[in-house]
Amino acid sequence: MSLSTLYRCTRSLEAIENYAIATNWQSSRHIFKPGSLENRYVSLSSSGTPRQSRTGRHRENFHHQFYEDRHFWDIILTSPPNEIYGHSFHFYYCALSEWVARVPGLFWSKGAKALRELAKSAIELKSAEWTVYHPLGKSQRVLGGIGTLKFSPDVIGNRLAMLSCGHNASSRVPVIISSEIWEHYELREGDILSGEAKWQEIPLGWAESFPSIRGIPRGVLVIRHPSQINVIERNQPIQFHPCTVMEYDSGNAILYDFVYATADTSVRDYRQRLEGFFEGYKAKNERYGRYLIPADQSQPLFDIGYTVSSNPDSQSQLRLIEERVRLRSFKGQTIDELLQVLASNCSNDDLPALSRDIRLNPNVWFTGASAARSAVQLLDVCIQRNKEAELVDALSRQKSALVA
């Protein structure tokens, strides 16, 4: 197994972990009941800085406006999370989509754009309908925030969706819309909305053990009443990137890969084309592949081996899949290759930096010995603490050329 293959396994593991977290929004529906969202207000001190009132509420709400996805995420990613939750956002001419970015905000995180631009040099095949990347290029785009998923409504009808000024689901802003609003306006994919919503915290964190995901806030805009929005247009084209993780055979090894496609709702029969792509991709080059997580919970694009929901049985199956990926990906010769890369390409300054990036205190293992010896010590501790995937993630961010 090459390091680039191991990197794709790492991305697959991260995607599975974050998918398991994302499905839990459905079981957290109690925070979207009427009245329960009005628990965070912001007031201004005499200096103009936010402060918490003695009653636990704020005397005023802050209001923001955004006309571009980037503008919204600039506000979110540069503001302390506890100060931005509860703020209201006015949005204008935003396209609605039920295809949700796998990690909302990752598209706009530091370094993500550079990774997507770098991936353009790794195009394997481009046609009028599809762009196929070499494995490294695809991984760079995934790390750059590409990939969307579609979730079923929760049991009381609330829907997790996205709003975007740019019609690109991977760059969009997450929003929860109540069943009352959805039915009142008969909302559909591609509707153009203007209105107001409040940014609220969801009490579930992303898989922050992976350095590439760390710092992305787990928040969502909430629209609770029909008076908060207007439908400006209907049926505008939307681009989205359905994604999954594939388990497949390669010689005597079982490997994992993150798989996604780009679709446009303006293309005739786009859904049938997507189904054909995923079916053909798992069979290409005698992979004998199978998909492990669904791209679309409501209308599956392909078969998976379990029923998807937020119930304990489904969550247990996802945890078992995670463990299987770890056990098959980080062992034997793979670990030896990872050690060689660390020893050959990382100095005694690089290795402690990698350690800190994965939240492992260098004092636990660093003795000041040679770089080769230090690499052994770092990897040994990572194996003991199940941090091999995090180490690969950190290495890919600091030395991306090594996974080519």
N, C-alpha and C positions, 0 to 999 in steps of 0.2 A: 504494500500500500504506500503510495507516494504521499508526501506532505500535502500536496494540493488535494488529493482525495480525502485525507484526514480533515483538511479544512472544510470540505463540503459536508463531511459527517458532523463536524462541529456546528456548522450552520443549520443542519437538519435537526440536531439536538436542541439548539436554541429555539428553532421554530416550533418544535413539539411542546417545549416547556411553555412558551408564550401562548400557544394555542390553548393549552390546558388552563392557563390563567384567564384568557379571554372568555372562555365558555362560562366562567363563573359569574360574569356580569348578569346572567339570567337568574342565578340564585340569589343575587344581591338586589332584587327588584324592590325590596322593602324600602330602600332609600329613595325611590321615585314615587312613593305614595304622596298624595296632597299634604302639604304642610311640613313634610319632613325635610324639604330642601332649603327651608328658610332659616338655617342654623348658622350661617356665616355672613356677617355684614362687615363693611369696612368704613371706618371713620377717619377723618383727617385731624392730626394734631396741629398745633399752631405753626409748626415747621413745614406742614404739608406732607408729612410722612404717614403711612398707615399705622393705626394703633388699635389694639383690642380694647373694647369698652369693659367696664367692670362687670357688666351683666352678661358678658360672653357674646354680646351682639355689637354690631357697628351702627353708628348713627346714620351713615350715608352709604350708598352704593357707588362704586366707581363704574363709569361707563366708557367703553372703548368702541371704536369703529374699525372695521377692516374691509378692504376691497380686494385684497389678494391673500392667498393662503400663506405666503411668506410673511406678510405683515402680522397676521394672527400669531404664527409660531414664533416670530421674533419677540413678541410680547410675552408669550408663555415661557419660552426657553430662557429668557433673560430675567425673569421675575422670580423672587423667592416663592415657592409653591404655596406656603401658608398665607402669603399676602395677596396672591392672585385669585385663589378660590373664593367664590362668591361675587366676583366682578361680572357685570353685564357686558355683553358684546352685541353691537348692532351690525348686521351683515347685509350685504346688498348683492342681488343678482348672483346667488350661489346655486350651483347645480346639486341636486339631491341624488345620492346613490346608496343602495344597501350594501355595496361592496366596501368593506371597512379595511383600512390599512392594517396590516398584521401587527405593527407597532406604531400607532399614530404619533406623528412628530419626528420619527426617525429619519424620514426623508429630508428634513430641514436641520438635522443635528450637525454638529461640527464635523467637517470632512466628508459628509455624505455626498455632496455634489461632485467633489473631486473623484470619488470612487466611481460614480456613475459615468463621468467623463472618461476616466481611464478605461472603463469597460468597452467603450466604443472601438478601441483598438483590438478587441478580442472577438469581433463578429466573425462567426464561422460561415453563416449563410443568411442572405437577406433577400426577401421577395416582396411582392406587393402586399402580402398578408402576414408574413412571419419574419421575425428576426431571431436567429439561433446563435447563441454565444458559445465560445469555448468554455470549459468548466470554470476557469479562473474569472473570465469576464462575467459570467453569470453570477458567481459568488460575489464579485465586487458590486454588482447592481443590487443584489440582495442586501448586502451590508449597507448599501446606500439608500435603503428604505423601500425597495420595490417589493410588491406582494400584497394581495388583498384577499379577504375572506368574507363570506356572507353568512350571517347568523339568523336563526329562527327568532321570531318574537318570543318574549318571555310569556309566562302563563297568563298574565293579565293584559297582554297585547302590546306592551312597550316595545319599540324597535330601536335597535342600535344601527345608526346609519352614518353617512358622512356628507358634509357640505364642502363645496369647492368653487372658487372663482375661476379655476383653470380647467375644470372638467376632468382632472386626473385623480383617480381615487387614492393612489398611493401618497399624494401630497396633501390630502384633505384634512378637514377638521371633524372630529367625532361628535356626534349629536345623538341624544336619546329623545325620541318623539313618542308621546303618549298615543294609545290606541284611539282616544277621542279625536285627536288632531288628524291622525292618519285617515280615519274614516270620514271625518267632516270634509276634508279636502280631496278625498279619494287620491291620495298621493301615490306617485309612481316614479320609477327610475327615470331620471332626466328632467324632472320638474325643476323650474327655476324659482327660488324663494328669496324673499327679503324679510327681515324681521329682527327680533331680539331674543337672546337666550342668555342663560347664566352658566358660567364655568364652575363646575362642581367636581369635587374629588370622588373617585370611586375607591373604596377601601380595599383595593387589591393592587399589588405592585407588579411591575414587569420583572422578568428574570434578570435582576440587576447583577447577578454573579458574573454575567458576560459583560466585559468592559464596553463593548460596542453598543450596548443597550442602556448602560447606566446613565442616570440623570434625566431620562425621558419621563415626564410626569404622567401619572395615571389619572387623567381628568377627562371630562366630557361636557359639552354644552347640553343644557337641558331645556326643552321646550314643553311646557305643560298645558298651554291653553291656546285654542284657535286664534284668539285675538293677537297673539304674539307674532304671527307670520302672515304674509300675503303670497299667493301663487302668481307669479308674473308671466311665466310661459310654461308650455307643456312639451314633453317628448323631445328634449334636446339630446344630442349625442354625448355619450359618456365613455371614457376610456378606463379600463380596469385591468387588474393583473391577478387572475385566480391562481392560487399557489397551493402546494402540498409537499409532502415528503415521500419519496419513493425508496422502498427497500428492494434491492435487486442482486442478482448473481453476477460475479465477475471472476471467472476461473474457479478457484476453490474458496473464494472469499464471498461473504455477504456484506454489501456496502449500502450506503445511504446517500441520497442526493436531494437537494431542494429543487423542486420543479415549478416553474411558473410559465404562463403565457400572457401575451398582451392582446386584449380584445377591445373592439370598438362597437358600440351598439348601433352605429350607423351602417355597419357592414351587414349585408343580407345574410340571413341564416348564421349569424355569428355564434350562436349557442351550439348548433350542430357542428360547426367547424371546431369549436373548443373541445367538444366531446371526442371528435376524431383525432385531434392533436394529442390529447392525453392518452387515448387508447393506443395510438401508434408509438408514442414516446416510450411507454413501458415495455413494448415489444421490440423496439429497435435494437439491432446488434445482439439479438438473443439475450436480452437482459433478464427476461422472465420476471419483470418487476411487478410490484403491487404497491398501491398507495395507502398511506397510514393515517392521514387526516383528510377530512373533506374540505374542498374549497367552498362548497355551497351546502349548508345544512338543509335548506328547504327543498331544493331541486338538485339532487346530486349530479355532478358531471361525470362521475365514475364510481365504481364500487369500492368500499372499504370493509374491513372485517368486523365492525361493531356498530351498534346504534349510538349516535352522537346525542349527548345531552349533558346537562350539568349535574345529573344525579351521581351518587357515589360509585355505582358500577362503571359508568362511563369514565369517570375520573380515575378509577383504579386501573382501567385498561390503558389509559394514557400514561400513567406512571410506569406500568409494566413495559410499554413501548420505549419510554425514556431509558429505562434500565437496560433493555435489550440493545439499544443503540450504544450505550456506554460500554457494555461488556464486549460487544463485537468490534468496536472501533478503536478502543484504547488498550491494546495488549501486545505482547510479543514483539514481533519485528517492527510494528508501528511505533512502539515506544523507543526502540533502538534508533529508528530513523529520526524521530523527534529529538532524541538526545544528541545525535550527530549534528543536526541543524543548529541546536542551541550552542554546542561546543565550538562549532566552526564559524558561527556568524555573530555571536554575542560576547561582549567583553564583560569584565567584572563591574563595569558601570551599567551595562544594559540589563544584566540578569537581576540585580536588585530592583531596577525600575519596573521590569516585568512583574516581579513578585509583588511590589506595591500596587500595581495595576489590577491584580487579582485579589487584592485585600489579604495578602499574606505577608506578615512582618518579616523582612529579611533577617532580622536577628535570630529567627527560629532556625535558619539553616546556613547563613552566610558566615564563613570562617576566614575569608581573605585568601583562600588557596587559589590555585590556577583557575582560569576560566573553565577549562575542561572539567576540573573537579567540582567547581561551583555549579556547573550545569547538572552534574549527577546529583548533587545535594538538593538543588531546587526541584528537579523532576521527581526525586524520591519523596519529598514532602507533598508534592502535588498528587502523587499516586495515593499516598496515605489518606489524603483529605478529599479525594475525588475531584480534583481541580485540573485534570488534564485538559478537558475541553476549554476551560477558561484560559488556560495557558496558551493554547493554540489561538484562541480569539485575540488575546493580548498581543501575541507574536505577529499575527496577521495585520493588526493595526500599526504596529511599530515598524515592521519590516515586510511590507506587502509584497515585495519582489520575490521573497522566499517561497511563496505559495504558487508561483507561476509554473 
